[in-house]
Amino acid sequence: MERAGGARVTLAIVLAGATLALAWLSMDVRAAARELQSATEQTSQLRSRVEAAEEALVDSRSSLTRCGCLQPTVITDPGPRMEYSEVFTALAGEHVAALMEQTVRWPDGSDHSWASVLIGPWQEFVKDRTVLPTALDRVCTDDSALLLTLRRTLAEAGLPDIYGFLAGSGAHWCPAAVEPGGRVGFMRMGESAARGALGLEVALEDHVERLERIDALARRQGTVAKRLHARCGPELAALDTEGDPRLDPEGAIRAGVGWLAELHRGFAGRGWSDLDTVGLTLLAYDIGPLEVEAWIQAAVHEYGVGDEAAIGFIEILGGGVHVMSGASGSDGRGRHGDAIRLPTEVLGAALAMPPMLDETCWSDLERVGE
């Protein structure tokens, strides 16, 4: 009996020790799980910061290139060489390579060419292996209807295909896109385009609030705004509570194309080449025709020509530097770089994107545009 009692005591002690050990182990497991969850959240936050930093670096380099602080006038290896898509060549003509490299000296003494102002955005699109492929896959499959509508509307207005890349270059063909530069929606309407196309006066406060909502959603998803636009999920559309007509894609397409057509006909009728006309149209769409007119007159004066059509888009950009610097002689290059962002992005996209589009998608677009 004593032996049996001793055995029971021993067994009880062993079981108690095992229970205590299991309790400690369970606590360790829960602590480890909490640490793992915390580490996962920290990793996600770090990844978001790295992505944001990478995109900020790309944007900074692009701004420096556009404003002339970086001046790559020739394209050299290493890295891909600029190739000219059929969409772009259709405007520039058979001598597109020579035209792209033709250098112009701006009034501030810096040398520029079509290649130097487009290489920054072109490289962004060519090197993009994450955001742009997501957008192209979406727009060629589930969300192809809007792109088809845009192509059809451009064809009906007698405008070249190249304007189709207006929606793709910054907004990633997303109807709910909200960009830091003030542009909103599928047709990337900023203050001037909204006024010209829709008769809409844009409130800066509303745009700032939208940007804050986009950034907050991006942080919750552990991503950045550009990735949200590329995916263009329903959560983006749900953020708008203002009833902004720029966020009605079909209405924005009709109004935006109508305004583009009016601007395009105006510049074409003054004798500029097809490519110069497109560049000037996109510039006026974004910063306003009165501002572009001031750039044109400044360029005419600086280059001493009697016929305004004797100067092209690149010379007119030089006139813009002079206008934005002002009589005080202050450096207007930073503001100038922001001002020419949209036309250089669209033309850079027209150089880079067509080969990336799925053949079936592009063929469907061509059939609709006929």
VMD Tcl script that draws the C-alpha trace (Angstrom):
set ca {
  {0.00 0.00 0.00}
  {2.77 2.39 0.92}
  {4.51 1.61 -2.34}
  {1.29 2.23 -4.30}
  {0.74 5.48 -2.47}
  {4.28 6.59 -3.17}
  {3.85 5.77 -6.85}
  {0.68 7.84 -7.01}
  {2.45 10.76 -5.38}
  {5.34 10.45 -7.80}
  {2.93 10.27 -10.77}
  {1.09 13.33 -9.48}
  {4.35 15.23 -9.18}
  {5.35 14.21 -12.70}
  {1.96 15.23 -14.09}
  {2.10 18.53 -12.28}
  {5.57 19.16 -13.65}
  {4.42 18.26 -17.15}
  {1.39 20.53 -16.82}
  {3.60 23.37 -15.66}
  {6.01 22.75 -18.52}
  {3.13 22.75 -21.02}
  {1.85 25.99 -19.55}
  {5.24 27.61 -19.89}
  {5.52 26.23 -23.44}
  {2.09 27.60 -24.31}
  {3.13 30.99 -22.99}
  {6.31 30.83 -25.06}
  {4.32 29.90 -28.17}
  {1.90 32.78 -27.66}
  {4.79 35.16 -27.05}
  {6.53 33.88 -30.17}
  {3.31 34.32 -32.18}
  {3.00 37.90 -30.97}
  {6.61 38.58 -31.83}
  {6.10 37.03 -35.28}
  {3.00 39.15 -35.90}
  {4.86 42.26 -34.78}
  {7.81 41.39 -37.02}
  {5.44 40.80 -39.95}
  {3.79 44.19 -39.43}
  {7.17 45.89 -39.15}
  {8.32 44.17 -42.34}
  {5.19 45.33 -44.16}
  {5.69 48.88 -42.95}
  {9.36 48.78 -43.93}
  {8.46 47.42 -47.36}
  {5.97 50.26 -47.84}
  {8.59 52.83 -46.84}
  {11.13 51.29 -49.20}
  {8.62 51.31 -52.08}
  {7.67 54.90 -51.35}
  {11.35 55.89 -51.17}
  {12.10 54.14 -54.47}
  {9.20 55.86 -56.20}
  {10.18 59.21 -54.68}
  {13.72 58.70 -56.01}
  {12.40 57.93 -59.49}
  {10.11 60.98 -59.37}
  {13.00 63.18 -58.18}
  {15.31 62.00 -60.96}
  {12.54 62.50 -63.51}
  {11.87 66.02 -62.25}
  {15.57 66.84 -62.42}
  {15.73 65.52 -65.98}
  {12.64 67.46 -67.06}
  {13.74 70.73 -65.53}
  {17.20 70.49 -67.11}
  {19.16 69.89 -63.90}
  {20.10 66.56 -65.45}
  {20.63 66.83 -69.19}
  {20.98 63.45 -70.91}
  {21.13 64.65 -74.52}
  {22.27 61.29 -75.89}
  {21.18 57.80 -74.95}
  {24.11 55.51 -74.22}
  {24.63 52.07 -72.75}
  {24.33 50.62 -70.18}
  {20.56 50.36 -70.23}
  {17.98 49.92 -72.99}
  {18.09 52.15 -76.03}
  {15.07 54.23 -76.86}
  {12.93 52.61 -79.52}
  {10.17 54.36 -81.41}
  {6.74 52.76 -81.38}
  {4.49 52.84 -84.42}
  {2.14 55.18 -82.57}
  {4.97 57.68 -82.03}
  {6.55 57.23 -85.48}
  {3.18 57.90 -87.13}
  {3.45 61.46 -85.82}
  {7.19 62.05 -86.00}
  {7.71 60.65 -89.49}
  {10.34 58.37 -91.01}
  {13.23 60.54 -89.81}
  {12.19 60.15 -86.18}
  {15.68 59.20 -84.92}
  {17.29 62.34 -86.34}
  {14.43 64.49 -85.06}
  {14.74 63.07 -81.55}
  {18.46 63.86 -81.32}
  {18.28 67.34 -82.84}
  {19.57 69.65 -80.10}
  {18.15 73.07 -79.28}
  {19.81 75.64 -77.00}
  {17.37 77.20 -74.58}
  {17.60 80.88 -73.60}
  {19.20 79.86 -70.29}
  {22.13 78.29 -72.18}
  {21.25 74.61 -71.67}
  {20.95 72.16 -74.58}
  {17.86 70.00 -75.03}
  {16.22 67.67 -77.53}
  {13.13 65.52 -77.82}
  {15.26 62.65 -76.53}
  {16.49 64.56 -73.50}
  {13.01 65.60 -72.34}
  {11.43 62.18 -72.96}
  {14.13 59.81 -71.78}
  {13.21 60.20 -68.10}
  {9.55 59.14 -68.35}
  {10.37 56.58 -71.07}
  {12.87 54.87 -68.79}
  {10.37 54.85 -65.92}
  {7.87 52.91 -68.03}
  {10.44 50.56 -69.59}
  {11.98 49.65 -66.23}
  {8.69 49.30 -64.35}
  {8.28 45.61 -63.51}
  {5.52 45.94 -60.90}
  {2.99 48.76 -61.20}
  {2.70 49.10 -64.99}
  {2.33 45.34 -65.74}
  {-0.53 45.21 -63.24}
  {-2.28 48.11 -64.97}
  {-1.73 46.69 -68.47}
  {-3.06 43.29 -67.46}
  {-6.17 44.90 -65.96}
  {-6.89 47.24 -68.85}
  {-6.45 44.48 -71.44}
  {-8.82 42.08 -69.64}
  {-11.43 43.03 -67.06}
  {-11.39 46.80 -67.58}
  {-10.85 47.03 -71.34}
  {-14.21 48.71 -72.03}
  {-13.09 52.18 -71.01}
  {-9.93 52.03 -73.07}
  {-11.99 50.90 -76.05}
  {-14.39 53.80 -75.45}
  {-11.49 56.24 -75.33}
  {-10.02 54.90 -78.57}
  {-13.41 55.07 -80.30}
  {-14.04 58.62 -79.09}
  {-10.60 59.77 -80.27}
  {-11.19 58.23 -83.69}
  {-14.59 59.92 -83.99}
  {-12.96 63.26 -83.14}
  {-10.26 62.72 -85.77}
  {-7.47 62.72 -83.18}
  {-4.35 60.52 -83.28}
  {-4.06 57.39 -81.14}
  {-1.28 58.90 -79.10}
  {-3.80 60.76 -76.93}
  {-4.96 57.37 -75.65}
  {-1.86 57.26 -73.49}
  {-3.01 60.35 -71.60}
  {-5.13 58.06 -69.41}
  {-2.44 55.41 -69.07}
  {0.67 57.42 -68.28}
  {-0.13 58.66 -64.78}
  {-3.60 57.43 -63.86}
  {-2.95 53.86 -65.09}
  {-6.33 53.98 -66.85}
  {-8.03 54.14 -63.43}
  {-11.25 56.24 -63.23}
  {-10.70 56.88 -59.51}
  {-7.06 57.98 -59.74}
  {-6.00 60.98 -57.66}
  {-2.53 62.33 -58.44}
  {-0.32 64.57 -56.29}
  {-0.09 67.16 -59.09}
  {-3.81 67.94 -58.85}
  {-5.03 65.66 -61.64}
  {-8.05 63.46 -61.08}
  {-9.78 60.62 -62.89}
  {-9.38 58.60 -66.07}
  {-8.64 61.69 -68.19}
  {-6.22 63.18 -65.64}
  {-8.01 66.52 -65.42}
  {-6.26 69.12 -63.33}
  {-7.41 72.67 -62.72}
  {-7.06 73.88 -66.31}
  {-8.45 70.77 -68.03}
  {-11.41 70.67 -65.64}
  {-12.21 74.29 -66.47}
  {-11.77 73.89 -70.23}
  {-13.51 70.53 -70.62}
  {-16.19 70.67 -67.93}
  {-16.47 74.32 -66.91}
  {-15.54 73.11 -63.43}
  {-13.65 75.20 -60.91}
  {-11.53 72.91 -58.74}
  {-11.13 73.51 -55.01}
  {-7.61 72.80 -53.78}
  {-8.92 71.79 -50.35}
  {-11.01 68.97 -51.85}
  {-7.99 67.61 -53.69}
  {-5.82 67.66 -50.58}
  {-8.49 65.73 -48.68}
  {-8.68 63.13 -51.44}
  {-4.94 62.68 -51.41}
  {-5.02 62.15 -47.67}
  {-7.72 59.48 -48.05}
  {-5.71 57.73 -50.78}
  {-2.54 57.78 -48.67}
  {-4.41 56.44 -45.63}
  {-5.86 53.58 -47.67}
  {-2.42 52.81 -49.10}
  {-0.88 52.64 -45.64}
  {-3.61 50.29 -44.42}
  {-2.94 47.98 -47.35}
  {0.82 48.18 -46.96}
  {1.35 49.68 -50.42}
  {1.65 53.01 -52.24}
  {-0.85 55.10 -54.21}
  {0.53 54.12 -57.61}
  {-0.11 50.46 -56.86}
  {-3.67 51.27 -55.81}
  {-4.25 53.05 -59.12}
  {-2.73 50.16 -61.08}
  {-5.11 47.68 -59.41}
  {-7.98 50.22 -59.50}
  {-10.15 48.27 -57.06}
  {-13.63 49.29 -55.87}
  {-12.20 50.66 -52.62}
  {-10.83 53.63 -54.58}
  {-14.19 54.64 -56.02}
  {-15.72 54.35 -52.55}
  {-13.40 57.09 -51.31}
  {-15.10 59.80 -53.37}
  {-18.03 61.49 -51.73}
  {-17.99 64.78 -53.62}
  {-19.73 63.79 -56.87}
  {-16.82 65.16 -58.93}
  {-17.68 64.81 -62.68}
  {-14.00 64.09 -63.40}
  {-14.55 60.74 -61.68}
  {-17.33 59.78 -64.12}
  {-15.11 58.05 -66.70}
  {-17.45 58.05 -69.68}
  {-18.43 61.67 -69.15}
  {-14.78 62.62 -68.61}
  {-13.80 60.86 -71.84}
  {-16.38 62.77 -73.88}
  {-15.53 66.12 -72.32}
  {-11.76 65.52 -72.25}
  {-11.56 64.41 -75.87}
  {-13.73 67.34 -76.93}
  {-11.34 69.78 -75.20}
  {-8.30 68.00 -76.66}
  {-9.83 68.25 -80.14}
  {-10.43 71.99 -79.76}
  {-6.86 72.59 -78.60}
  {-5.38 70.27 -81.25}
  {-7.22 71.96 -84.12}
  {-6.11 75.36 -82.87}
  {-2.40 74.50 -82.84}
  {-2.51 72.47 -86.06}
  {-4.16 75.40 -87.83}
  {-1.20 77.62 -86.93}
  {1.24 75.51 -88.96}
  {3.00 73.27 -86.43}
  {4.00 69.71 -87.26}
  {1.89 66.80 -86.03}
  {4.30 65.98 -83.20}
  {4.70 69.61 -82.12}
  {0.91 70.00 -82.21}
  {0.40 67.01 -79.92}
  {3.04 68.29 -77.50}
  {1.48 71.77 -77.39}
  {-2.03 70.33 -77.03}
  {-1.05 68.20 -74.05}
  {0.77 71.13 -72.48}
  {-2.25 73.43 -72.91}
  {-4.58 70.70 -71.60}
  {-2.61 70.65 -68.37}
  {-1.42 74.22 -67.72}
  {-3.91 76.15 -69.83}
  {-3.84 77.68 -73.34}
  {-3.12 81.21 -72.08}
  {0.02 80.04 -70.27}
  {1.18 78.12 -73.36}
  {0.58 81.23 -75.48}
  {2.90 83.16 -73.17}
  {5.55 80.46 -73.64}
  {5.16 80.65 -77.42}
  {5.54 84.42 -77.51}
  {8.57 84.26 -75.20}
  {10.19 81.69 -77.50}
  {9.42 83.79 -80.60}
  {11.12 86.74 -78.93}
  {14.11 84.79 -77.59}
  {14.84 83.02 -80.88}
  {14.15 86.13 -82.98}
  {11.84 84.51 -85.53}
  {9.00 86.14 -87.41}
  {6.96 82.98 -88.00}
  {5.93 81.22 -84.80}
  {5.67 77.88 -86.63}
  {9.42 78.13 -87.31}
  {10.01 77.13 -83.70}
  {8.96 73.76 -82.37}
  {7.79 72.26 -79.12}
  {11.30 71.99 -77.66}
  {12.06 75.67 -78.32}
  {8.71 76.60 -76.79}
  {9.62 74.67 -73.65}
  {12.72 76.89 -73.53}
  {10.46 79.92 -73.73}
  {8.60 78.48 -70.76}
  {11.75 78.51 -68.64}
  {12.13 82.21 -69.42}
  {8.50 82.94 -68.53}
  {8.56 80.99 -65.28}
  {11.86 82.50 -64.20}
  {10.27 85.93 -64.48}
  {11.77 89.36 -64.66}
  {13.47 88.90 -61.29}
  {15.80 86.29 -62.76}
  {14.80 83.65 -60.22}
  {15.34 80.01 -61.16}
  {12.05 78.73 -62.55}
  {13.33 75.29 -63.54}
  {11.65 73.43 -60.69}
  {8.23 74.87 -61.50}
  {8.94 74.37 -65.20}
  {9.65 70.67 -64.60}
  {6.27 70.28 -62.91}
  {4.55 72.19 -65.72}
  {5.85 69.90 -68.49}
  {5.28 66.67 -66.57}
  {2.03 65.64 -68.26}
  {3.07 66.03 -71.93}
  {6.43 64.34 -71.35}
  {4.76 61.49 -69.45}
  {2.18 60.93 -72.18}
  {4.74 61.01 -75.00}
  {7.12 58.81 -73.01}
  {4.28 56.33 -72.50}
  {3.52 56.39 -76.23}
  {7.14 55.41 -76.85}
  {7.28 52.65 -74.25}
  {3.85 51.10 -73.79}
  {2.65 49.86 -77.21}
  {5.09 46.89 -77.33}
  {4.02 45.95 -73.79}
  {0.32 45.75 -74.63}
  {-0.96 42.27 -75.29}
  {-1.41 41.68 -79.05}
  {-5.03 40.64 -78.65}
  {-5.75 43.73 -76.58}
  {-4.11 46.06 -79.10}
  {-5.77 44.32 -82.06}
  {-9.16 44.72 -80.42}
  {-8.42 48.40 -79.90}
  {-7.44 48.85 -83.54}
  {-10.62 47.21 -84.77}
  {-12.78 49.44 -82.61}
  {-10.85 52.52 -83.73}
  {-11.37 51.82 -87.41}
}
mol new
graphics top color blue
foreach p $ca { graphics top sphere $p radius 0.5 }
foreach p [lrange $ca 0 end-1] q [lrange $ca 1 end] { graphics top cylinder $p $q radius 0.2 }
display resetview
